[in-house]
Amino acid sequence: QVQLVESGGGLVQPGGSLRLSCTVSINMFSLEYMGWYRRTPGKSARVLVAGIFSGGQPNYADSVKGRFTISTDASENTIKLRMSHLKPKDTAVYYCNVLYHRRNYWGQGSKDTASS
């Protein structure tokens, strides 16, 4: 069983930046995949924002390339998402996600709003 606890995020003006962190309850080196997804208002599906397979390179949704950066910190057991140049359309609930022993685990969700 894996537990994910998200922190960070909040309300920011368009053009601003936010950082999300996801603390993982197990050793991150055992994870097969780590990523961030979001669900925008009025939508039911969670859509990939950024992800990385173990030992691989990050991949990003086209809509966030050049503005968002996913990173990991094994010393803190965290997955981070740095979001910059935020736009109103980035307003969503953001979820961290990991794959462990071929099972998906999700964080509780972090509501982030870019609005003036």
Jmol script that loads the backbone (N, CA, C; Angstrom):
load data "model"
ATOM      1  N   GLN A   1       0.843  -1.185   0.000  1.00  0.00           N
ATOM      2  CA  GLN A   1       0.000   0.000   0.000  1.00  0.00           C
ATOM      3  C   GLN A   1       0.889   1.250   0.000  1.00  0.00           C
ATOM      4  N   VAL A   2       0.531   2.209  -0.860  1.00  0.00           N
ATOM      5  CA  VAL A   2       1.295   3.449  -0.985  1.00  0.00           C
ATOM      6  C   VAL A   2       0.375   4.608  -0.629  1.00  0.00           C
ATOM      7  N   GLN A   3       0.880   5.510   0.176  1.00  0.00           N
ATOM      8  CA  GLN A   3       0.126   6.724   0.510  1.00  0.00           C
ATOM      9  C   GLN A   3       0.828   7.937  -0.081  1.00  0.00           C
ATOM     10  N   LEU A   4       0.032   8.824  -0.654  1.00  0.00           N
ATOM     11  CA  LEU A   4       0.545  10.045  -1.264  1.00  0.00           C
ATOM     12  C   LEU A   4      -0.124  11.237  -0.599  1.00  0.00           C
ATOM     13  N   VAL A   5       0.685  12.183  -0.144  1.00  0.00           N
ATOM     14  CA  VAL A   5       0.146  13.374   0.504  1.00  0.00           C
ATOM     15  C   VAL A   5       0.642  14.598  -0.243  1.00  0.00           C
ATOM     16  N   GLU A   6      -0.304  15.365  -0.775  1.00  0.00           N
ATOM     17  CA  GLU A   6       0.045  16.544  -1.553  1.00  0.00           C
ATOM     18  C   GLU A   6       0.083  17.797  -0.678  1.00  0.00           C
ATOM     19  N   SER A   7       0.905  18.737  -1.109  1.00  0.00           N
ATOM     20  CA  SER A   7       0.950  20.040  -0.437  1.00  0.00           C
ATOM     21  C   SER A   7       1.333  21.101  -1.457  1.00  0.00           C
ATOM     22  N   GLY A   8       1.104  22.358  -1.072  1.00  0.00           N
ATOM     23  CA  GLY A   8       1.406  23.455  -1.973  1.00  0.00           C
ATOM     24  C   GLY A   8       0.183  23.862  -2.767  1.00  0.00           C
ATOM     25  N   GLY A   9       0.386  24.667  -3.774  1.00  0.00           N
ATOM     26  CA  GLY A   9      -0.718  25.128  -4.601  1.00  0.00           C
ATOM     27  C   GLY A   9      -1.492  26.261  -3.959  1.00  0.00           C
ATOM     28  N   GLY A  10      -2.646  26.601  -4.551  1.00  0.00           N
ATOM     29  CA  GLY A  10      -3.479  27.675  -4.018  1.00  0.00           C
ATOM     30  C   GLY A  10      -3.951  28.609  -5.106  1.00  0.00           C
ATOM     31  N   LEU A  11      -4.073  29.879  -4.755  1.00  0.00           N
ATOM     32  CA  LEU A  11      -4.581  30.893  -5.688  1.00  0.00           C
ATOM     33  C   LEU A  11      -3.436  31.812  -6.117  1.00  0.00           C
ATOM     34  N   VAL A  12      -3.372  32.086  -7.414  1.00  0.00           N
ATOM     35  CA  VAL A  12      -2.316  32.939  -7.940  1.00  0.00           C
ATOM     36  C   VAL A  12      -2.877  33.730  -9.107  1.00  0.00           C
ATOM     37  N   GLN A  13      -2.291  34.884  -9.365  1.00  0.00           N
ATOM     38  CA  GLN A  13      -2.716  35.663 -10.526  1.00  0.00           C
ATOM     39  C   GLN A  13      -2.136  35.062 -11.798  1.00  0.00           C
ATOM     40  N   PRO A  14      -2.813  35.250 -12.907  1.00  0.00           N
ATOM     41  CA  PRO A  14      -2.247  34.783 -14.181  1.00  0.00           C
ATOM     42  C   PRO A  14      -0.831  35.317 -14.381  1.00  0.00           C
ATOM     43  N   GLY A  15       0.035  34.438 -14.860  1.00  0.00           N
ATOM     44  CA  GLY A  15       1.438  34.796 -15.015  1.00  0.00           C
ATOM     45  C   GLY A  15       2.287  34.408 -13.837  1.00  0.00           C
ATOM     46  N   GLY A  16       1.649  34.041 -12.739  1.00  0.00           N
ATOM     47  CA  GLY A  16       2.365  33.682 -11.531  1.00  0.00           C
ATOM     48  C   GLY A  16       2.835  32.237 -11.527  1.00  0.00           C
ATOM     49  N   SER A  17       3.391  31.828 -10.381  1.00  0.00           N
ATOM     50  CA  SER A  17       3.955  30.487 -10.243  1.00  0.00           C
ATOM     51  C   SER A  17       3.425  29.802  -8.993  1.00  0.00           C
ATOM     52  N   LEU A  18       3.378  28.499  -9.050  1.00  0.00           N
ATOM     53  CA  LEU A  18       3.014  27.672  -7.899  1.00  0.00           C
ATOM     54  C   LEU A  18       3.884  26.430  -7.894  1.00  0.00           C
ATOM     55  N   ARG A  19       4.043  25.870  -6.711  1.00  0.00           N
ATOM     56  CA  ARG A  19       4.764  24.611  -6.584  1.00  0.00           C
ATOM     57  C   ARG A  19       3.901  23.609  -5.836  1.00  0.00           C
ATOM     58  N   LEU A  20       3.871  22.401  -6.366  1.00  0.00           N
ATOM     59  CA  LEU A  20       3.180  21.300  -5.707  1.00  0.00           C
ATOM     60  C   LEU A  20       4.198  20.256  -5.282  1.00  0.00           C
ATOM     61  N   SER A  21       3.947  19.659  -4.133  1.00  0.00           N
ATOM     62  CA  SER A  21       4.783  18.549  -3.676  1.00  0.00           C
ATOM     63  C   SER A  21       3.889  17.376  -3.336  1.00  0.00           C
ATOM     64  N   CYS A  22       4.423  16.201  -3.547  1.00  0.00           N
ATOM     65  CA  CYS A  22       3.703  14.967  -3.231  1.00  0.00           C
ATOM     66  C   CYS A  22       4.671  14.075  -2.462  1.00  0.00           C
ATOM     67  N   THR A  23       4.374  13.841  -1.199  1.00  0.00           N
ATOM     68  CA  THR A  23       5.229  12.991  -0.379  1.00  0.00           C
ATOM     69  C   THR A  23       4.761  11.557  -0.479  1.00  0.00           C
ATOM     70  N   VAL A  24       5.699  10.684  -0.778  1.00  0.00           N
ATOM     71  CA  VAL A  24       5.409   9.265  -1.004  1.00  0.00           C
ATOM     72  C   VAL A  24       5.798   8.474   0.238  1.00  0.00           C
ATOM     73  N   SER A  25       4.970   7.505   0.615  1.00  0.00           N
ATOM     74  CA  SER A  25       5.180   6.776   1.869  1.00  0.00           C
ATOM     75  C   SER A  25       6.194   5.647   1.756  1.00  0.00           C
ATOM     76  N   ILE A  26       6.655   5.349   0.541  1.00  0.00           N
ATOM     77  CA  ILE A  26       7.628   4.272   0.384  1.00  0.00           C
ATOM     78  C   ILE A  26       8.851   4.802  -0.357  1.00  0.00           C
ATOM     79  N   ASN A  27       9.893   3.993  -0.420  1.00  0.00           N
ATOM     80  CA  ASN A  27      11.106   4.360  -1.130  1.00  0.00           C
ATOM     81  C   ASN A  27      10.805   4.590  -2.598  1.00  0.00           C
ATOM     82  N   MET A  28      11.138   5.775  -3.092  1.00  0.00           N
ATOM     83  CA  MET A  28      10.766   6.144  -4.453  1.00  0.00           C
ATOM     84  C   MET A  28      11.475   5.308  -5.509  1.00  0.00           C
ATOM     85  N   PHE A  29      12.599   4.712  -5.173  1.00  0.00           N
ATOM     86  CA  PHE A  29      13.327   3.923  -6.161  1.00  0.00           C
ATOM     87  C   PHE A  29      12.544   2.666  -6.563  1.00  0.00           C
ATOM     88  N   SER A  30      11.547   2.313  -5.780  1.00  0.00           N
ATOM     89  CA  SER A  30      10.742   1.140  -6.101  1.00  0.00           C
ATOM     90  C   SER A  30       9.533   1.471  -6.981  1.00  0.00           C
ATOM     91  N   LEU A  31       9.337   2.741  -7.281  1.00  0.00           N
ATOM     92  CA  LEU A  31       8.202   3.150  -8.098  1.00  0.00           C
ATOM     93  C   LEU A  31       8.507   2.965  -9.576  1.00  0.00           C
ATOM     94  N   GLU A  32       7.510   2.526 -10.327  1.00  0.00           N
ATOM     95  CA  GLU A  32       7.681   2.329 -11.766  1.00  0.00           C
ATOM     96  C   GLU A  32       7.389   3.599 -12.555  1.00  0.00           C
ATOM     97  N   TYR A  33       6.519   4.432 -11.992  1.00  0.00           N
ATOM     98  CA  TYR A  33       6.087   5.637 -12.696  1.00  0.00           C
ATOM     99  C   TYR A  33       5.639   6.675 -11.673  1.00  0.00           C
ATOM    100  N   MET A  34       5.874   7.949 -11.983  1.00  0.00           N
ATOM    101  CA  MET A  34       5.433   9.055 -11.135  1.00  0.00           C
ATOM    102  C   MET A  34       4.899  10.152 -12.044  1.00  0.00           C
ATOM    103  N   GLY A  35       3.801  10.752 -11.648  1.00  0.00           N
ATOM    104  CA  GLY A  35       3.252  11.779 -12.517  1.00  0.00           C
ATOM    105  C   GLY A  35       2.288  12.701 -11.812  1.00  0.00           C
ATOM    106  N   TRP A  36       1.882  13.723 -12.548  1.00  0.00           N
ATOM    107  CA  TRP A  36       0.873  14.676 -12.093  1.00  0.00           C
ATOM    108  C   TRP A  36      -0.233  14.725 -13.143  1.00  0.00           C
ATOM    109  N   TYR A  37      -1.463  14.716 -12.674  1.00  0.00           N
ATOM    110  CA  TYR A  37      -2.637  14.822 -13.523  1.00  0.00           C
ATOM    111  C   TYR A  37      -3.496  15.976 -13.002  1.00  0.00           C
ATOM    112  N   ARG A  38      -4.430  16.407 -13.833  1.00  0.00           N
ATOM    113  CA  ARG A  38      -5.343  17.441 -13.364  1.00  0.00           C
ATOM    114  C   ARG A  38      -6.743  17.213 -13.918  1.00  0.00           C
ATOM    115  N   ARG A  39      -7.702  17.709 -13.149  1.00  0.00           N
ATOM    116  CA  ARG A  39      -9.095  17.669 -13.573  1.00  0.00           C
ATOM    117  C   ARG A  39      -9.609  19.101 -13.559  1.00  0.00           C
ATOM    118  N   THR A  40      -9.954  19.580 -14.734  1.00  0.00           N
ATOM    119  CA  THR A  40     -10.421  20.968 -14.866  1.00  0.00           C
ATOM    120  C   THR A  40     -11.901  21.057 -14.531  1.00  0.00           C
ATOM    121  N   PRO A  41     -12.380  22.241 -14.163  1.00  0.00           N
ATOM    122  CA  PRO A  41     -13.789  22.419 -13.789  1.00  0.00           C
ATOM    123  C   PRO A  41     -14.738  21.938 -14.875  1.00  0.00           C
ATOM    124  N   GLY A  42     -15.725  21.187 -14.478  1.00  0.00           N
ATOM    125  CA  GLY A  42     -16.712  20.685 -15.424  1.00  0.00           C
ATOM    126  C   GLY A  42     -16.311  19.412 -16.135  1.00  0.00           C
ATOM    127  N   LYS A  43     -15.126  18.951 -15.904  1.00  0.00           N
ATOM    128  CA  LYS A  43     -14.659  17.727 -16.537  1.00  0.00           C
ATOM    129  C   LYS A  43     -14.602  16.600 -15.503  1.00  0.00           C
ATOM    130  N   SER A  44     -14.818  15.382 -15.962  1.00  0.00           N
ATOM    131  CA  SER A  44     -14.777  14.246 -15.039  1.00  0.00           C
ATOM    132  C   SER A  44     -13.444  13.513 -15.084  1.00  0.00           C
ATOM    133  N   ALA A  45     -12.740  13.626 -16.185  1.00  0.00           N
ATOM    134  CA  ALA A  45     -11.508  12.851 -16.344  1.00  0.00           C
ATOM    135  C   ALA A  45     -10.294  13.624 -15.842  1.00  0.00           C
ATOM    136  N   ARG A  46      -9.349  12.850 -15.334  1.00  0.00           N
ATOM    137  CA  ARG A  46      -8.048  13.423 -14.982  1.00  0.00           C
ATOM    138  C   ARG A  46      -7.138  13.277 -16.200  1.00  0.00           C
ATOM    139  N   VAL A  47      -6.456  14.350 -16.547  1.00  0.00           N
ATOM    140  CA  VAL A  47      -5.621  14.395 -17.740  1.00  0.00           C
ATOM    141  C   VAL A  47      -4.160  14.539 -17.328  1.00  0.00           C
ATOM    142  N   LEU A  48      -3.292  13.842 -18.044  1.00  0.00           N
ATOM    143  CA  LEU A  48      -1.869  13.908 -17.740  1.00  0.00           C
ATOM    144  C   LEU A  48      -1.338  15.316 -17.918  1.00  0.00           C
ATOM    145  N   VAL A  49      -0.570  15.766 -16.918  1.00  0.00           N
ATOM    146  CA  VAL A  49       0.146  17.038 -17.000  1.00  0.00           C
ATOM    147  C   VAL A  49       1.617  16.762 -17.273  1.00  0.00           C
ATOM    148  N   ALA A  50       2.204  15.904 -16.440  1.00  0.00           N
ATOM    149  CA  ALA A  50       3.622  15.566 -16.577  1.00  0.00           C
ATOM    150  C   ALA A  50       3.851  14.223 -15.925  1.00  0.00           C
ATOM    151  N   GLY A  51       4.772  13.440 -16.480  1.00  0.00           N
ATOM    152  CA  GLY A  51       5.053  12.142 -15.907  1.00  0.00           C
ATOM    153  C   GLY A  51       6.451  11.679 -16.243  1.00  0.00           C
ATOM    154  N   ILE A  52       6.901  10.707 -15.475  1.00  0.00           N
ATOM    155  CA  ILE A  52       8.236  10.173 -15.707  1.00  0.00           C
ATOM    156  C   ILE A  52       8.276   8.714 -15.270  1.00  0.00           C
ATOM    157  N   PHE A  53       8.775   7.868 -16.164  1.00  0.00           N
ATOM    158  CA  PHE A  53       8.991   6.471 -15.815  1.00  0.00           C
ATOM    159  C   PHE A  53      10.335   6.333 -15.115  1.00  0.00           C
ATOM    160  N   SER A  54      10.443   5.333 -14.301  1.00  0.00           N
ATOM    161  CA  SER A  54      11.684   5.094 -13.580  1.00  0.00           C
ATOM    162  C   SER A  54      12.842   4.992 -14.564  1.00  0.00           C
ATOM    163  N   GLY A  55      13.844   5.813 -14.377  1.00  0.00           N
ATOM    164  CA  GLY A  55      15.008   5.795 -15.257  1.00  0.00           C
ATOM    165  C   GLY A  55      14.809   6.493 -16.582  1.00  0.00           C
ATOM    166  N   GLY A  56      13.626   7.068 -16.796  1.00  0.00           N
ATOM    167  CA  GLY A  56      13.331   7.709 -18.073  1.00  0.00           C
ATOM    168  C   GLY A  56      13.359   9.222 -18.006  1.00  0.00           C
ATOM    169  N   GLN A  57      12.968   9.819 -19.125  1.00  0.00           N
ATOM    170  CA  GLN A  57      12.916  11.266 -19.220  1.00  0.00           C
ATOM    171  C   GLN A  57      11.485  11.746 -18.997  1.00  0.00           C
ATOM    172  N   PRO A  58      11.320  12.950 -18.470  1.00  0.00           N
ATOM    173  CA  PRO A  58       9.959  13.458 -18.251  1.00  0.00           C
ATOM    174  C   PRO A  58       9.217  13.683 -19.563  1.00  0.00           C
ATOM    175  N   ASN A  59       7.916  13.515 -19.512  1.00  0.00           N
ATOM    176  CA  ASN A  59       7.101  13.911 -20.654  1.00  0.00           C
ATOM    177  C   ASN A  59       5.995  14.828 -20.156  1.00  0.00           C
ATOM    178  N   TYR A  60       5.573  15.725 -21.022  1.00  0.00           N
ATOM    179  CA  TYR A  60       4.633  16.776 -20.634  1.00  0.00           C
ATOM    180  C   TYR A  60       3.495  16.873 -21.634  1.00  0.00           C
ATOM    181  N   ALA A  61       2.348  17.294 -21.130  1.00  0.00           N
ATOM    182  CA  ALA A  61       1.255  17.637 -22.025  1.00  0.00           C
ATOM    183  C   ALA A  61       1.684  18.849 -22.850  1.00  0.00           C
ATOM    184  N   ASP A  62       1.248  18.905 -24.084  1.00  0.00           N
ATOM    185  CA  ASP A  62       1.629  20.023 -24.954  1.00  0.00           C
ATOM    186  C   ASP A  62       1.246  21.369 -24.348  1.00  0.00           C
ATOM    187  N   SER A  63       0.137  21.387 -23.634  1.00  0.00           N
ATOM    188  CA  SER A  63      -0.371  22.647 -23.100  1.00  0.00           C
ATOM    189  C   SER A  63       0.498  23.238 -21.988  1.00  0.00           C
ATOM    190  N   VAL A  64       1.403  22.424 -21.422  1.00  0.00           N
ATOM    191  CA  VAL A  64       2.224  22.924 -20.309  1.00  0.00           C
ATOM    192  C   VAL A  64       3.716  22.899 -20.608  1.00  0.00           C
ATOM    193  N   LYS A  65       4.091  22.419 -21.777  1.00  0.00           N
ATOM    194  CA  LYS A  65       5.516  22.349 -22.115  1.00  0.00           C
ATOM    195  C   LYS A  65       6.150  23.726 -22.046  1.00  0.00           C
ATOM    196  N   GLY A  66       7.327  23.758 -21.418  1.00  0.00           N
ATOM    197  CA  GLY A  66       8.037  25.025 -21.275  1.00  0.00           C
ATOM    198  C   GLY A  66       7.596  25.844 -20.075  1.00  0.00           C
ATOM    199  N   ARG A  67       6.483  25.445 -19.442  1.00  0.00           N
ATOM    200  CA  ARG A  67       5.989  26.209 -18.281  1.00  0.00           C
ATOM    201  C   ARG A  67       6.004  25.375 -17.003  1.00  0.00           C
ATOM    202  N   PHE A  68       5.828  24.062 -17.123  1.00  0.00           N
ATOM    203  CA  PHE A  68       5.775  23.184 -15.957  1.00  0.00           C
ATOM    204  C   PHE A  68       7.002  22.285 -15.950  1.00  0.00           C
ATOM    205  N   THR A  69       7.464  21.949 -14.751  1.00  0.00           N
ATOM    206  CA  THR A  69       8.604  21.048 -14.605  1.00  0.00           C
ATOM    207  C   THR A  69       8.325  20.043 -13.502  1.00  0.00           C
ATOM    208  N   ILE A  70       8.458  18.768 -13.840  1.00  0.00           N
ATOM    209  CA  ILE A  70       8.325  17.714 -12.847  1.00  0.00           C
ATOM    210  C   ILE A  70       9.714  17.310 -12.382  1.00  0.00           C
ATOM    211  N   SER A  71       9.837  17.061 -11.101  1.00  0.00           N
ATOM    212  CA  SER A  71      11.119  16.619 -10.566  1.00  0.00           C
ATOM    213  C   SER A  71      10.866  15.719  -9.363  1.00  0.00           C
ATOM    214  N   THR A  72      11.902  15.017  -8.990  1.00  0.00           N
ATOM    215  CA  THR A  72      11.803  14.141  -7.833  1.00  0.00           C
ATOM    216  C   THR A  72      12.945  14.422  -6.870  1.00  0.00           C
ATOM    217  N   ASP A  73      12.699  14.210  -5.611  1.00  0.00           N
ATOM    218  CA  ASP A  73      13.723  14.374  -4.588  1.00  0.00           C
ATOM    219  C   ASP A  73      13.709  13.115  -3.728  1.00  0.00           C
ATOM    220  N   ALA A  74      14.652  12.218  -3.998  1.00  0.00           N
ATOM    221  CA  ALA A  74      14.670  10.942  -3.279  1.00  0.00           C
ATOM    222  C   ALA A  74      14.991  11.127  -1.810  1.00  0.00           C
ATOM    223  N   SER A  75      15.755  12.153  -1.474  1.00  0.00           N
ATOM    224  CA  SER A  75      16.112  12.367  -0.066  1.00  0.00           C
ATOM    225  C   SER A  75      14.898  12.748   0.770  1.00  0.00           C
ATOM    226  N   GLU A  76      13.897  13.366   0.117  1.00  0.00           N
ATOM    227  CA  GLU A  76      12.668  13.752   0.818  1.00  0.00           C
ATOM    228  C   GLU A  76      11.484  12.871   0.423  1.00  0.00           C
ATOM    229  N   ASN A  77      11.731  11.942  -0.475  1.00  0.00           N
ATOM    230  CA  ASN A  77      10.642  11.077  -0.973  1.00  0.00           C
ATOM    231  C   ASN A  77       9.484  11.919  -1.531  1.00  0.00           C
ATOM    232  N   THR A  78       9.815  12.900  -2.344  1.00  0.00           N
ATOM    233  CA  THR A  78       8.775  13.761  -2.889  1.00  0.00           C
ATOM    234  C   THR A  78       8.845  13.839  -4.416  1.00  0.00           C
ATOM    235  N   ILE A  79       7.679  14.045  -4.984  1.00  0.00           N
ATOM    236  CA  ILE A  79       7.539  14.346  -6.403  1.00  0.00           C
ATOM    237  C   ILE A  79       7.054  15.790  -6.462  1.00  0.00           C
ATOM    238  N   LYS A  80       7.710  16.585  -7.271  1.00  0.00           N
ATOM    239  CA  LYS A  80       7.374  18.011  -7.296  1.00  0.00           C
ATOM    240  C   LYS A  80       6.901  18.433  -8.685  1.00  0.00           C
ATOM    241  N   LEU A  81       6.061  19.444  -8.679  1.00  0.00           N
ATOM    242  CA  LEU A  81       5.629  20.041  -9.936  1.00  0.00           C
ATOM    243  C   LEU A  81       5.754  21.551  -9.781  1.00  0.00           C
ATOM    244  N   ARG A  82       6.637  22.117 -10.563  1.00  0.00           N
ATOM    245  CA  ARG A  82       6.775  23.568 -10.566  1.00  0.00           C
ATOM    246  C   ARG A  82       5.985  24.102 -11.755  1.00  0.00           C
ATOM    247  N   MET A  83       5.093  25.029 -11.472  1.00  0.00           N
ATOM    248  CA  MET A  83       4.233  25.590 -12.508  1.00  0.00           C
ATOM    249  C   MET A  83       4.504  27.082 -12.604  1.00  0.00           C
ATOM    250  N   SER A  84       4.833  27.552 -13.777  1.00  0.00           N
ATOM    251  CA  SER A  84       5.100  28.973 -13.974  1.00  0.00           C
ATOM    252  C   SER A  84       4.293  29.489 -15.157  1.00  0.00           C
ATOM    253  N   HIS A  85       4.246  30.809 -15.279  1.00  0.00           N
ATOM    254  CA  HIS A  85       3.464  31.459 -16.340  1.00  0.00           C
ATOM    255  C   HIS A  85       2.054  30.881 -16.382  1.00  0.00           C
ATOM    256  N   LEU A  86       1.452  30.798 -15.214  1.00  0.00           N
ATOM    257  CA  LEU A  86       0.146  30.162 -15.121  1.00  0.00           C
ATOM    258  C   LEU A  86      -0.919  30.953 -15.855  1.00  0.00           C
ATOM    259  N   LYS A  87      -1.851  30.209 -16.433  1.00  0.00           N
ATOM    260  CA  LYS A  87      -2.955  30.788 -17.184  1.00  0.00           C
ATOM    261  C   LYS A  87      -4.267  30.378 -16.522  1.00  0.00           C
ATOM    262  N   PRO A  88      -5.319  31.130 -16.752  1.00  0.00           N
ATOM    263  CA  PRO A  88      -6.612  30.724 -16.195  1.00  0.00           C
ATOM    264  C   PRO A  88      -7.006  29.303 -16.572  1.00  0.00           C
ATOM    265  N   LYS A  89      -6.630  28.855 -17.748  1.00  0.00           N
ATOM    266  CA  LYS A  89      -7.008  27.507 -18.161  1.00  0.00           C
ATOM    267  C   LYS A  89      -6.240  26.427 -17.401  1.00  0.00           C
ATOM    268  N   ASP A  90      -5.225  26.818 -16.619  1.00  0.00           N
ATOM    269  CA  ASP A  90      -4.526  25.855 -15.776  1.00  0.00           C
ATOM    270  C   ASP A  90      -5.276  25.584 -14.469  1.00  0.00           C
ATOM    271  N   THR A  91      -6.322  26.353 -14.227  1.00  0.00           N
ATOM    272  CA  THR A  91      -7.119  26.150 -13.018  1.00  0.00           C
ATOM    273  C   THR A  91      -7.704  24.745 -13.020  1.00  0.00           C
ATOM    274  N   ALA A  92      -7.397  24.008 -11.956  1.00  0.00           N
ATOM    275  CA  ALA A  92      -7.808  22.607 -11.899  1.00  0.00           C
ATOM    276  C   ALA A  92      -7.494  22.052 -10.513  1.00  0.00           C
ATOM    277  N   VAL A  93      -7.953  20.845 -10.301  1.00  0.00           N
ATOM    278  CA  VAL A  93      -7.503  20.066  -9.148  1.00  0.00           C
ATOM    279  C   VAL A  93      -6.388  19.158  -9.653  1.00  0.00           C
ATOM    280  N   TYR A  94      -5.242  19.258  -9.016  1.00  0.00           N
ATOM    281  CA  TYR A  94      -4.064  18.515  -9.438  1.00  0.00           C
ATOM    282  C   TYR A  94      -3.851  17.307  -8.531  1.00  0.00           C
ATOM    283  N   TYR A  95      -3.550  16.178  -9.152  1.00  0.00           N
ATOM    284  CA  TYR A  95      -3.359  14.929  -8.425  1.00  0.00           C
ATOM    285  C   TYR A  95      -1.994  14.340  -8.747  1.00  0.00           C
ATOM    286  N   CYS A  96      -1.278  13.902  -7.740  1.00  0.00           N
ATOM    287  CA  CYS A  96      -0.080  13.134  -8.030  1.00  0.00           C
ATOM    288  C   CYS A  96      -0.471  11.665  -8.161  1.00  0.00           C
ATOM    289  N   ASN A  97       0.318  10.956  -8.914  1.00  0.00           N
ATOM    290  CA  ASN A  97       0.016   9.561  -9.247  1.00  0.00           C
ATOM    291  C   ASN A  97       1.310   8.759  -9.310  1.00  0.00           C
ATOM    292  N   VAL A  98       1.280   7.549  -8.783  1.00  0.00           N
ATOM    293  CA  VAL A  98       2.429   6.669  -8.920  1.00  0.00           C
ATOM    294  C   VAL A  98       1.941   5.279  -9.298  1.00  0.00           C
ATOM    295  N   LEU A  99       2.827   4.551  -9.932  1.00  0.00           N
ATOM    296  CA  LEU A  99       2.586   3.161 -10.272  1.00  0.00           C
ATOM    297  C   LEU A  99       3.568   2.328  -9.469  1.00  0.00           C
ATOM    298  N   TYR A 100       3.025   1.392  -8.701  1.00  0.00           N
ATOM    299  CA  TYR A 100       3.855   0.554  -7.834  1.00  0.00           C
ATOM    300  C   TYR A 100       3.333  -0.859  -7.915  1.00  0.00           C
ATOM    301  N   HIS A 101       4.224  -1.773  -8.322  1.00  0.00           N
ATOM    302  CA  HIS A 101       3.807  -3.164  -8.520  1.00  0.00           C
ATOM    303  C   HIS A 101       2.553  -3.221  -9.400  1.00  0.00           C
ATOM    304  N   ARG A 102       2.568  -2.385 -10.447  1.00  0.00           N
ATOM    305  CA  ARG A 102       1.533  -2.333 -11.484  1.00  0.00           C
ATOM    306  C   ARG A 102       0.168  -1.875 -10.955  1.00  0.00           C
ATOM    307  N   ARG A 103       0.173  -1.250  -9.794  1.00  0.00           N
ATOM    308  CA  ARG A 103      -1.062  -0.662  -9.262  1.00  0.00           C
ATOM    309  C   ARG A 103      -0.916   0.849  -9.198  1.00  0.00           C
ATOM    310  N   ASN A 104      -2.014   1.551  -9.552  1.00  0.00           N
ATOM    311  CA  ASN A 104      -2.032   2.999  -9.501  1.00  0.00           C
ATOM    312  C   ASN A 104      -2.445   3.503  -8.123  1.00  0.00           C
ATOM    313  N   TYR A 105      -1.757   4.533  -7.674  1.00  0.00           N
ATOM    314  CA  TYR A 105      -2.109   5.197  -6.419  1.00  0.00           C
ATOM    315  C   TYR A 105      -2.204   6.695  -6.676  1.00  0.00           C
ATOM    316  N   TRP A 106      -3.146   7.346  -5.970  1.00  0.00           N
ATOM    317  CA  TRP A 106      -3.424   8.761  -6.198  1.00  0.00           C
ATOM    318  C   TRP A 106      -3.340   9.578  -4.915  1.00  0.00           C
ATOM    319  N   GLY A 107      -2.903  10.828  -5.082  1.00  0.00           N
ATOM    320  CA  GLY A 107      -2.959  11.763  -3.973  1.00  0.00           C
ATOM    321  C   GLY A 107      -4.378  12.272  -3.790  1.00  0.00           C
ATOM    322  N   GLN A 108      -4.562  13.091  -2.769  1.00  0.00           N
ATOM    323  CA  GLN A 108      -5.908  13.540  -2.404  1.00  0.00           C
ATOM    324  C   GLN A 108      -6.398  14.686  -3.285  1.00  0.00           C
ATOM    325  N   GLY A 109      -5.510  15.298  -4.040  1.00  0.00           N
ATOM    326  CA  GLY A 109      -5.896  16.398  -4.922  1.00  0.00           C
ATOM    327  C   GLY A 109      -5.590  17.748  -4.293  1.00  0.00           C
ATOM    328  N   SER A 110      -5.125  18.664  -5.135  1.00  0.00           N
ATOM    329  CA  SER A 110      -4.796  20.022  -4.691  1.00  0.00           C
ATOM    330  C   SER A 110      -5.429  21.007  -5.654  1.00  0.00           C
ATOM    331  N   LYS A 111      -6.294  21.870  -5.126  1.00  0.00           N
ATOM    332  CA  LYS A 111      -6.987  22.818  -5.984  1.00  0.00           C
ATOM    333  C   LYS A 111      -6.105  24.033  -6.229  1.00  0.00           C
ATOM    334  N   ASP A 112      -5.862  24.307  -7.498  1.00  0.00           N
ATOM    335  CA  ASP A 112      -5.016  25.418  -7.884  1.00  0.00           C
ATOM    336  C   ASP A 112      -5.767  26.312  -8.859  1.00  0.00           C
ATOM    337  N   THR A 113      -5.727  27.602  -8.570  1.00  0.00           N
ATOM    338  CA  THR A 113      -6.484  28.555  -9.362  1.00  0.00           C
ATOM    339  C   THR A 113      -5.589  29.699  -9.819  1.00  0.00           C
ATOM    340  N   ALA A 114      -5.662  29.987 -11.116  1.00  0.00           N
ATOM    341  CA  ALA A 114      -4.974  31.147 -11.671  1.00  0.00           C
ATOM    342  C   ALA A 114      -6.053  32.120 -12.121  1.00  0.00           C
ATOM    343  N   SER A 115      -6.241  33.167 -11.328  1.00  0.00           N
ATOM    344  CA  SER A 115      -7.329  34.103 -11.623  1.00  0.00           C
ATOM    345  C   SER A 115      -6.968  35.487 -11.115  1.00  0.00           C
ATOM    346  N   SER A 116      -7.432  36.491 -11.825  1.00  0.00           N
ATOM    347  CA  SER A 116      -7.213  37.859 -11.390  1.00  0.00           C
ATOM    348  C   SER A 116      -8.421  38.354 -10.593  1.00  0.00           C
TER     349      SER A 116
END
end "model"
wireframe off; spacefill off
backbone 0.3
color backbone group
